[in-house]
């Protein structure tokens, strides 16, 4: 089954209006390409993500979920889109404004730029599951002066396209065409008109299109009862599965299901019975979330290989040193039994994996095992007809092997608008 998630984040000055929704050839735009006249220096080859910068960015991701949701409503947010749009804006800030933005984002500007560029460079190029693009749009006006250093910084670190435009109907068409192209047609339009006082737009477009490593079969899709956060039950068409990777932080439990190639995954967490989602989310921080997402299954894999008599000191050390679940999966792959799953191993060790964890698809028709789509605005409810994997009163994430959450969703009520 394929999970498709697309995102576009539109920013006017510092007032963000996030929108989640990312063929053919590049669109022909009427706006003037400012970068055609600006030489862009190369990014230093030693740019890399440090543990401290990764921890700071994960803290930012968690704070988005803690502060960006609306009580009682489902919330879908793309931390990547938010991070990149705000980081581009920070390159044009100074003084108190820059200090405040650095405090929110958790890193000094240079470290933030280096992290964002290094994260992009760490993404796998061959699978094509993720597409991310950035652009800046400036009103052609004598009232606005754009510093060349601002253009250079955003082109250098974010490969941003930069345009000057009249901010009229042609610009609306240009922005929509740019986003449509960079989200593979999933968001044909994000603008209807441009306000008279709008001077700058910063746009991040993110599209994720991943095929499950182990697709759902038709017999795993059947009618069932979906229990919502408030305890009410609704009939829905559900997907059932027993997953190999068990997640737990001592409170919440969940599972992780890989997309093809194991560079990205779908993770769901279910708080303890009687604990409201808001309370559990408030208890999270970046370190705790990273530990949950990265720690699943490591000991189960070690035990499985040891039971086969094939665990060497070198392999045990490699499992301990593995930075992500994708690395653990790669190490386990040669030893993975064809019939005996890691979920079986977990049960034998007395663990309690969430076997047959329910995932609802919002009343959409049965989805073919190779195709499922999801598209939704970053701060609101999902769009009608968009099937999604669900667990009652749960939190779902799409983490990447490069160490940043592409998107996350807090699911409270299956019957909210668009569900």
Buried (B, 14 or more C-beta within 10 A) or exposed (E): BBBBBBBBBBBBEBEBEBBBBBEEEEBEBEBBEBBEEEEBEEBEEEBBBEEEBBBBBBBBBBBBBBEBBEEEBBBBBBBBBBBBBBBBBBBBBEEEEBEEBBEEBBBBBEBBBBBBBBBBBBBBEEBEBBBBBBBBBBBBEEEEEBEEEBBBBBBBBBBBBBBBBBBEEEBBBBBBBBBBBBBBBBBEBBBEEBEEEBBBBBBBBBBBBBBBBEBBEEEBBEEBEBBBBEEEEBEBBBBBBBBBBBBBBEBBBBBBBBBBBBBBBBBBBBBEEEBEBBEBBEBBBBEBBBEBBBBBBBBBBBBBBBBEEEBEEEBEEBBEEBEBBBBBBBBBEEBBEEEEBBBBBBBEEEBEBBBBBBBBBBBBEEBEBEEBBBBBBBBBBBBEEBBBBBBBBBBBBBBBBBBBBBBBBBBBBBEBEBB
